[in-house]
Amino acid sequence: MEVKIGVQNAPREIVIESSQTAEEVENAVAKALEGTSKLLSLTDEHGRRILVPADRLAYIEIGEQAARKVGFGTI
């Protein structure tokens, strides 16, 4: 699943492919925004953890499950 994270005062957004479900991502964001956790912690599909301070979150965009890319694209 593709997750885009906008961070305040940062010119670029963070884009990750996560193996977490939309509900898991949404729960992690909710915990960070309500103050239960001071960090938003997500895991990408390679097992790397992404930590973003909750007070710096601008927006979160949760996309659909990414389809596997196979072969060459048309020109």
N, C-alpha and C positions, 0 to 999 in steps of 0.2 A: 504494500500500500504506500502511495506517495504522500509524504507529509511535508508541507512548506511552513517554515517558521519565520515570521517577521520579527526582527529585533530592533528596538528603539535605538536611534543614533548609529545604525549600521547601514551602509549603502546597499548591501546585498542580503537576500534572504537565504536561510539554510534550507536545503532540499535534501530529504533522505528517503530511501526506500526501506520501509519497516515491515517486519514480519508480524508485528502486533496488529490486532484487529482495530477497527474504528472505535469500538467501545473502550478498549484498553487505552488508546491514545486520548480519547475524550475524558476518561476518568483521571488520567495523569495530569491533563491540562486543568481540569476542575480542581484537583487537590492543590496544584501550584497556585492557582488564582485565588482560592479561598484562604490561603495562608497556612494550610496543613503542612505543605512542603515549601521550602524556599527556592527549590530548583525544579525545573521541568526536566525529567529524565526519560529519554526514549532510547530504544535499542534498534539499530539498523539491521538489515538482513545478513550482514557479515559479523554480527555480534558486538559491534562497537557501540559504546554508550555516548549519547549526546546530552550534555547538561547545559541548560540555559537558565540564568537567574529569572525567577518568576516576575520580579518587578521590572524587567526589561522587555517582556513580551509585548509585541505590538499586535500580532494576529497569528492565527494558526489555520491553515487550510488542509483539510483531510480529503484526499482524493480517493479514487476507486482503486481496486486491486489492479496492479500493473500486469499487462499481458506480456508474455515472453516474446522477445524479438528474435526472429529466426531469419537467416538469409540476408540478402542484400536488398536495399530499397531501390525503387525505380528512380531514374534520373529525370 
